[in-house]
Protein backbone atom coordinates (compact mmCIF):
# COMPACT_ATOMS: atom_id res chain seq x y z
CA UNK A 1 0.00 0.00 0.00
CA UNK A 2 1.25 3.45 -0.83
CA UNK A 3 2.66 5.68 1.88
CA UNK A 4 0.16 8.33 0.78
CA UNK A 5 -2.99 6.37 1.66
CA UNK A 6 -5.40 8.44 3.77
CA UNK A 7 -6.42 7.12 7.17
CA UNK A 8 -10.01 8.16 6.43
CA UNK A 9 -10.36 5.94 3.38
CA UNK A 10 -13.06 3.29 3.71
CA UNK A 11 -12.11 -0.28 2.77
CA UNK A 12 -11.81 -0.34 -1.01
CA UNK A 13 -12.79 -4.00 -1.19
CA UNK A 14 -15.95 -3.94 0.91
CA UNK A 15 -19.19 -4.98 -0.83
CA UNK A 16 -21.56 -2.15 -1.80
CA UNK A 17 -23.99 -1.12 0.93
CA UNK A 18 -27.22 -3.12 0.85
CA UNK A 19 -25.77 -6.13 -0.98
CA UNK A 20 -25.47 -9.66 0.31
CA UNK A 21 -22.05 -10.17 1.87
CA UNK A 22 -22.23 -13.87 0.99
CA UNK A 23 -22.93 -13.16 -2.67
CA UNK A 24 -20.26 -10.47 -2.74
CA UNK A 25 -17.50 -12.59 -1.20
CA UNK A 26 -14.19 -11.16 -2.35
CA UNK A 27 -12.37 -13.60 -4.62
CA UNK A 28 -8.86 -12.24 -4.04
CA UNK A 29 -6.63 -11.08 -1.18
CA UNK A 30 -8.05 -7.80 0.24
CA UNK A 31 -4.52 -6.80 1.30
CA UNK A 32 -3.18 -6.77 -2.24
CA UNK A 33 -1.15 -3.57 -2.91
CA UNK A 34 -3.49 -0.86 -4.20
CA UNK A 35 -3.16 2.80 -5.14
CA UNK A 36 -4.37 5.28 -2.53
CA UNK A 37 -7.36 7.48 -3.30
CA UNK A 38 -4.98 10.44 -3.60
CA UNK A 39 -2.92 8.59 -6.22
CA UNK A 40 -6.02 7.48 -8.11
CA UNK A 41 -7.36 11.03 -8.11
CA UNK A 42 -4.06 12.52 -9.31
CA UNK A 43 -3.86 9.93 -12.07
CA UNK A 44 -7.41 10.70 -13.21
CA UNK A 45 -6.76 14.44 -13.22
CA UNK A 46 -3.54 13.98 -15.19
CA UNK A 47 -5.19 11.69 -17.74
CA UNK A 48 -8.29 13.68 -18.68
CA UNK A 49 -7.96 17.42 -19.46
CA UNK A 50 -11.59 18.54 -19.78
CA UNK A 51 -13.92 19.27 -16.89
CA UNK A 52 -16.77 21.35 -15.49
CA UNK A 53 -15.65 24.53 -13.73
CA UNK A 54 -18.13 25.68 -11.11
CA UNK A 55 -18.03 29.35 -10.04
CA UNK A 56 -20.31 31.73 -8.13
CA UNK A 57 -22.53 33.47 -10.67
CA UNK A 58 -22.15 37.24 -10.91
CA UNK A 59 -25.37 37.63 -12.91
CA UNK A 60 -27.43 35.55 -10.46
CA UNK A 61 -25.66 36.31 -7.23
CA UNK A 62 -25.02 33.34 -4.96
CA UNK A 63 -26.00 30.66 -7.48
CA UNK A 64 -23.45 28.12 -8.74
CA UNK A 65 -22.54 28.37 -12.42
CA UNK A 66 -21.07 25.40 -14.29
CA UNK A 67 -19.13 25.68 -17.54
CA UNK A 68 -17.12 23.34 -19.74
CA UNK A 69 -13.37 24.04 -19.71
CA UNK A 70 -10.03 22.55 -20.70
CA UNK A 71 -7.25 22.44 -18.12
CA UNK A 72 -3.67 21.34 -17.51
CA UNK A 73 -1.96 20.64 -14.19
CA UNK A 74 0.69 22.85 -12.64
CA UNK A 75 2.12 20.74 -9.81
CA UNK A 76 -1.35 19.37 -9.08
CA UNK A 77 -3.18 22.69 -9.46
CA UNK A 78 -5.39 23.04 -12.58
CA UNK A 79 -4.68 25.99 -14.85
CA UNK A 80 -7.15 27.42 -17.38
CA UNK A 81 -6.75 29.65 -20.42
CA UNK A 82 -9.96 31.67 -20.43
CA UNK A 83 -11.34 34.72 -22.18
CA UNK A 84 -12.33 37.93 -20.44
CA UNK A 85 -15.66 37.59 -22.27
CA UNK A 86 -16.47 34.23 -20.65
CA UNK A 87 -19.05 34.17 -17.89
CA UNK A 88 -16.84 32.12 -15.58
CA UNK A 89 -14.05 34.71 -15.90
CA UNK A 90 -16.41 37.47 -14.81
CA UNK A 91 -17.52 35.29 -11.91
CA UNK A 92 -13.97 34.59 -10.75
CA UNK A 93 -13.04 38.25 -10.82
CA UNK A 94 -15.76 38.89 -8.23
CA UNK A 95 -15.41 35.70 -6.17
CA UNK A 96 -12.45 33.32 -6.45
CA UNK A 97 -14.22 30.37 -4.80
CA UNK A 98 -14.50 27.54 -7.33
CA UNK A 99 -14.57 23.79 -7.84
CA UNK A 100 -13.66 21.58 -10.78
CA UNK A 101 -15.51 18.36 -11.58
CA UNK A 102 -13.43 15.86 -13.57
CA UNK A 103 -15.25 12.70 -14.71
CA UNK A 104 -14.26 9.54 -16.54
CA UNK A 105 -16.12 8.56 -19.68
CA UNK A 106 -17.03 5.03 -20.69
CA UNK A 107 -19.72 2.48 -21.35
CA UNK A 108 -22.19 1.08 -18.86
CA UNK A 109 -23.59 2.79 -15.79
CA UNK A 110 -21.97 6.27 -15.61
CA UNK A 111 -22.34 6.28 -11.81
CA UNK A 112 -19.95 3.33 -11.65
CA UNK A 113 -17.20 5.41 -13.26
CA UNK A 114 -14.66 7.56 -11.45
CA UNK A 115 -14.90 11.29 -10.82
CA UNK A 116 -13.20 13.86 -8.63
CA UNK A 117 -14.10 17.35 -7.44
CA UNK A 118 -11.25 19.77 -6.73
CA UNK A 119 -12.13 22.64 -4.38
CA UNK A 120 -10.23 25.86 -3.79
CA UNK A 121 -9.70 29.45 -4.89
CA UNK A 122 -9.14 30.24 -8.56
CA UNK A 123 -7.25 33.44 -9.35
CA UNK A 124 -5.50 35.06 -12.29
CA UNK A 125 -1.89 34.00 -12.74
CA UNK A 126 0.65 36.87 -12.69
CA UNK A 127 2.05 37.88 -16.09
CA UNK A 128 5.53 36.92 -14.89
CA UNK A 129 4.41 33.29 -14.90
CA UNK A 130 2.71 33.42 -18.30
CA UNK A 131 5.57 31.82 -20.31
CA UNK A 132 5.63 28.81 -17.98
CA UNK A 133 1.83 28.54 -17.97
CA UNK A 134 1.81 28.69 -21.77
CA UNK A 135 4.30 25.85 -22.04
CA UNK A 136 2.38 23.65 -19.60
CA UNK A 137 -1.00 24.34 -21.20
CA UNK A 138 0.10 23.84 -24.81
CA UNK A 139 1.77 20.54 -23.93
CA UNK A 140 -1.70 19.30 -22.97
CA UNK A 141 -3.82 21.24 -25.49
CA UNK A 142 -1.84 21.91 -28.65
CA UNK A 143 -4.88 23.35 -30.44
CA UNK A 144 -4.85 26.32 -28.01
CA UNK A 145 -1.81 27.73 -29.84
CA UNK A 146 -4.22 29.52 -32.18
CA UNK A 147 -5.53 31.79 -29.41
CA UNK A 148 -3.07 31.50 -26.51
CA UNK A 149 -1.55 34.90 -27.34
CA UNK A 150 -4.84 36.75 -27.83
CA UNK A 151 -4.95 39.84 -25.60
CA UNK A 152 -8.26 38.97 -23.95
CA UNK A 153 -7.13 35.50 -22.83
CA UNK A 154 -5.51 35.00 -19.42
CA UNK A 155 -4.35 32.09 -17.32
CA UNK A 156 -6.17 31.30 -14.08
CA UNK A 157 -5.06 28.73 -11.53
CA UNK A 158 -7.15 26.77 -9.03
CA UNK A 159 -5.17 26.29 -5.81
CA UNK A 160 -6.52 22.97 -4.57
CA UNK A 161 -7.51 22.92 -0.89
CA UNK A 162 -9.35 19.58 -0.83
CA UNK A 163 -10.53 16.83 -3.16
CA UNK A 164 -13.55 14.55 -3.19
CA UNK A 165 -12.69 11.22 -4.81
CA UNK A 166 -15.34 8.78 -6.07
CA UNK A 167 -14.07 5.65 -7.76
CA UNK A 168 -17.48 4.08 -8.32
CA UNK A 169 -20.00 2.46 -6.01
CA UNK A 170 -18.72 2.19 -2.44
CA UNK A 171 -15.30 3.75 -3.19
CA UNK A 172 -15.12 7.35 -2.05
CA UNK A 173 -13.36 9.63 0.43
CA UNK A 174 -12.10 13.16 1.01
CA UNK A 175 -8.44 13.72 0.14
CA UNK A 176 -6.73 16.55 2.01
CA UNK A 177 -4.42 19.09 0.42
CA UNK A 178 -1.27 17.50 1.82
CA UNK A 179 -2.11 14.04 0.46
CA UNK A 180 -3.11 15.52 -2.91
CA UNK A 181 0.08 17.58 -3.28
CA UNK A 182 2.42 14.70 -2.41
CA UNK A 183 0.65 11.99 -4.45
CA UNK A 184 2.07 11.19 -7.88
CA UNK A 185 0.15 10.13 -11.01
CA UNK A 186 0.61 6.47 -11.84
CA UNK A 187 3.80 6.00 -13.90
CA UNK A 188 2.05 3.45 -16.15
CA UNK A 189 -0.58 6.01 -17.21
CA UNK A 190 0.87 6.44 -20.70
CA UNK A 191 1.30 2.69 -21.23
CA UNK A 192 -1.75 1.18 -19.55
CA UNK A 193 -4.12 1.13 -22.54
CA UNK A 194 -1.53 -0.60 -24.76
CA UNK A 195 -0.71 -3.15 -22.04
CA UNK A 196 -4.38 -3.94 -21.46
CA UNK A 197 -5.05 -4.32 -25.19
CA UNK A 198 -2.02 -6.57 -25.64
CA UNK A 199 -2.94 -8.81 -22.70
CA UNK A 200 -6.56 -9.17 -23.83
CA UNK A 201 -5.65 -9.83 -27.46
CA UNK A 202 -2.68 -12.14 -26.98
CA UNK A 203 -2.60 -13.54 -23.44
CA UNK A 204 -6.14 -14.37 -22.38
CA UNK A 205 -4.99 -17.92 -21.58
CA UNK A 206 -2.36 -16.64 -19.14
CA UNK A 207 -4.87 -14.44 -17.32
CA UNK A 208 -7.27 -17.38 -17.04
CA UNK A 209 -4.55 -19.40 -15.32
CA UNK A 210 -3.83 -16.47 -13.00
CA UNK A 211 -7.46 -16.31 -11.90
CA UNK A 212 -7.82 -20.06 -11.49
CA UNK A 213 -4.58 -20.56 -9.55
CA UNK A 214 -4.01 -17.29 -7.69
CA UNK A 215 -7.52 -16.29 -6.65
CA UNK A 216 -10.74 -17.90 -5.49
CA UNK A 217 -12.19 -17.63 -8.99
CA UNK A 218 -11.24 -21.24 -9.68
CA UNK A 219 -14.24 -21.76 -11.98
CA UNK A 220 -13.31 -18.88 -14.29
CA UNK A 221 -14.00 -19.57 -17.95
CA UNK A 222 -13.14 -16.21 -19.49
CA UNK A 223 -11.01 -13.31 -18.25
CA UNK A 224 -10.24 -9.78 -19.46
CA UNK A 225 -7.81 -7.27 -18.01
CA UNK A 226 -9.57 -4.05 -16.98
CA UNK A 227 -6.84 -1.99 -15.36
CA UNK A 228 -3.15 -1.84 -14.46
CA UNK A 229 -1.04 0.40 -12.25
CA UNK A 230 2.35 0.46 -10.55
CA UNK A 231 1.21 -1.94 -7.83
CA UNK A 232 -0.65 -4.59 -9.84
CA UNK A 233 -3.54 -5.16 -12.21
CA UNK A 234 -7.26 -5.89 -12.25
CA UNK A 235 -9.29 -8.37 -14.26
CA UNK A 236 -12.93 -9.27 -14.77
CA UNK A 237 -13.46 -13.01 -14.57
CA UNK A 238 -16.55 -14.85 -15.79
CA UNK A 239 -17.51 -17.26 -13.00
CA UNK A 240 -20.56 -19.30 -12.06
CA UNK A 241 -21.88 -16.16 -10.35
CA UNK A 242 -21.23 -13.93 -13.34
CA UNK A 243 -18.47 -11.37 -13.86
CA UNK A 244 -16.32 -10.88 -10.74
CA UNK A 245 -13.40 -8.48 -10.13
CA UNK A 246 -9.95 -9.94 -9.46
CA UNK A 247 -6.85 -7.97 -8.46
CA UNK A 248 -3.32 -9.33 -8.24
CA UNK A 249 -0.33 -7.42 -6.89
CA UNK A 250 3.20 -7.17 -8.25
CA UNK A 251 6.19 -8.24 -6.20
CA UNK A 252 7.91 -4.99 -7.20
CA UNK A 253 6.47 -1.65 -8.28
CA UNK A 254 6.43 -1.20 -12.06
CA UNK A 255 7.28 2.22 -13.49
CA UNK A 256 7.67 1.30 -17.17
CA UNK A 257 5.95 -1.03 -19.60
CA UNK A 258 9.02 -3.32 -19.55
CA UNK A 259 8.92 -3.51 -15.75
CA UNK A 260 5.21 -4.30 -15.88
CA UNK A 261 5.88 -7.09 -18.39
CA UNK A 262 8.52 -8.61 -16.11
CA UNK A 263 6.13 -8.57 -13.13
CA UNK A 264 3.25 -10.11 -15.12
CA UNK A 265 5.51 -12.85 -16.53
CA UNK A 266 6.70 -13.62 -13.01
CA UNK A 267 3.12 -14.03 -11.78
CA UNK A 268 2.20 -16.27 -14.73
CA UNK A 269 5.23 -18.51 -14.08
CA UNK A 270 4.23 -18.78 -10.44
CA UNK A 271 0.62 -19.65 -11.37
CA UNK A 272 1.73 -22.33 -13.85
CA UNK A 273 3.96 -23.90 -11.22
CA UNK A 274 0.80 -24.51 -9.18
CA UNK A 275 -0.89 -26.55 -11.91
N, C-alpha and C positions, 0 to 999 in steps of 0.2 A: 504493500500500500504506500502511496506517495506520502512524503513528509508534509505535504500541503493539505491533507485531508482535514476538513473542518470537524470539530467535535460535535457540532449540532446536526450533522448529516444523519438522516434516518437510514436504517439498513437498506442498502440498494437491492438486496436480494429477497426482501420480504414479499409475500404475495399481496396483490392489491386488496385494499380494504373491502370487506363484504364477500370475498371469495372463499371457497372451501380450502382450508389449509391442506387437507388430504389430497385433493385434486391438484393443488398447486405445489406439491412437493418438489423442492429444488433438486434437479438432476445432476448437479455438479457441486464442487466444494465452494461453500459461501465465502471462504477466506482466500479465494484466488485473488492475486494482485489485480487491482482495479484503479483506474484513474479517479482522482478526487473530483468533486463537483466543480471546484475552481478550475481544475485542468480541463474538464469537459467543456465548461463555459468559455474559457479562453480559446480552446480549439474551435468551437462553433463560431465565435466572433471573428476569428482569424480567417475561417474558411469562407464565410458568406460575403458580405460587402454591401448588401442592401437591407434596409430596415424601415421601421416606422418611428419617426421622431415625434415625440409628444411634448408640446409646449403649452404655456398658459396663454389663452387667446387674448389679444389686445382688443379685438373688435367686440367680442362677447366676454367681458371681463370675468375672470374666475373659472371659465369653462376650459377643459382640456381640448387641445387641437392636435390632431394626428396628421402627419404628412409623410409621403414616401421620399426617402433620401438614399443616397449612396454615401459610404463612409470608408475610411481606412483607419488603422490603429497606429497611434503614436504611443508606444510603450504601454499599451493596454487601454489608452484613452481614445475614443473615437474622434476623428476629425471630419469636418464637413466643408465642402466648397459650395457656398450658397449665395444666391443673389439678394441684393438689397430690396428687390421687388417682391421677394417671396414672403408669404404670410408668416412662416415660422421665423424668418429673420426679424421681422417687425416685433414679433412676440418676444424673442430672446433679448432684444434691445431694451424692453421694458421689464422683463422678469427672466432671470437666467435659469430658473428651475426647469429641469427637463428630464425626460427618460427616453430610452431607446429600446424598442422591442425588436429583437432579432429572432427569426423563426426559420426552422428547417422546412424544406419542401419535400414532397414525396407522395407515394401512393398510399392507399389505405386510410384509416382513421386519422385525420390531421391532429387530433388531440393526443395521439400516441407518439407524435414527433416531438423533438426537442425545441425549446425556445428559452431565451434569456431576456431579462429586462435590466438595463443598466440605468442607475439613478444617480443624478448629481447636478452640478451647475455647468451650464454651457455658455461660454463667453468667447468673444472675438479674440483671435490669436494676434499678438503684436506683429507689426510689419517686419520687425527684425527677424522673426522666425519664418516668414513667408517662403524663402527659398527651400528650407528644410521641409515645410509642410507640402510644398509643391512636389518635391521629389517623392515623398511618401505617398501622396494621393495618386500621382500619375503612375506609380508602380502597381497600384491596385486597379485604377480606372484610366487606362490609356486614352479612351475616347474623350476624356475631359480636357485634353490638350487643346481642343478647339476653342475653349472658352475660359481656361484657367487664368489667362492674363487680362480678361475683360475688367474694366475699371469698377464695375458694380458688383463684382464677385469677391467675397472675402472668406477666409478660413475661420471656422469656429471649432472649439474643442470642448468636449464633454469630459469634465474631470470626475471620474467614477468614484462615488462614495460607497455604494453597495450594489449588489447584484442578486436578482432572484433567478435561480436556475430551476428549470423543469425539464427533466429528461424523458418524460412520458408518464404514464399512469404509475403513481406510487413512488416516483423518484423526483424529489424536489427539496430545496433548502435555500436559505439565505447565505450568500457568500460575502464576507466582510471585505473591506477595502484592502487590508493587509494580505489576505489570502489571494485576492484577485491580482494584486500587483506583483506578487512573487510567483504565481503559477505561470507555467510555460505551455504554449500550444504543443500538441503532440507532434513529435518530430517525424512521425510517419504520415502526417497530413497530406503531403504532396504525392505520396506513393500508395496510399491505402486503396484507392479505387482500382488501380492496376493490379495490386496484389489480390484483392478480392475477386476481380474478374478472372485472373489467371488460375486461382485455386478452384473456382467454380467450373471453369471450362476444362481444366486439365487434371485436376487432382481430387475429384469428388470421391473416388475410392479411398484415398488416404484419409479424408475427413470422416468418412463413414467408420473406418477402423478406429479413429480417434474417439468418436462418440461411443462406440460399442465397447471399447477397452479402457477408456479413461474417464468415463462418466457413468451415471446410472441409466443412461439411455441405451441399454443393451439391445433393445428391440428396434433400433433405428433402421429404417429402410432407405432413407434418402436424406442428404444433408447439404446445406448451402452455407457458405460463409457470409455473415452479415456485417461484420465490423472487425477492425484490427487497430491496435494502438501499441504503444511502447511496452506495455506490460503483458499483453496477450491478445487473444482474438475470440470472437463470438460467432456462433453458428446457430442455425435453426434446423433442428432434427425432426423428421417425421417419425412419430412413434405411434403406439397403439392408442394413445390419448390425443393424437393430433400433433401439430407443430409445437415443439418445446425448445426454449432457449438453452444453449450450452456455452459455457465460457471456460477456456483453458488458459493457464498462465505460462509465460515464458520463464525459463530458469534465469535468464539475464535480460535486462532491458534492451530493446532494439531501437536504434536511432536511424538506421538506414534500411533500404529494402534488402540489401545483402544480409544484414544482421537479422532481419526478420525471417529471411529464408533459412538461415542456419538454425534459428530457434524452432521453426516449424518442422524442419527435417529431423531435428533431434527428438521432438515429441513423437513424430510418426515412427521413428526407429524404436523408441521406447514402447509404443503401443503394439507394434508388430512383434516385439519380443514377448508380449504377454499372450500371444495367440497359442 
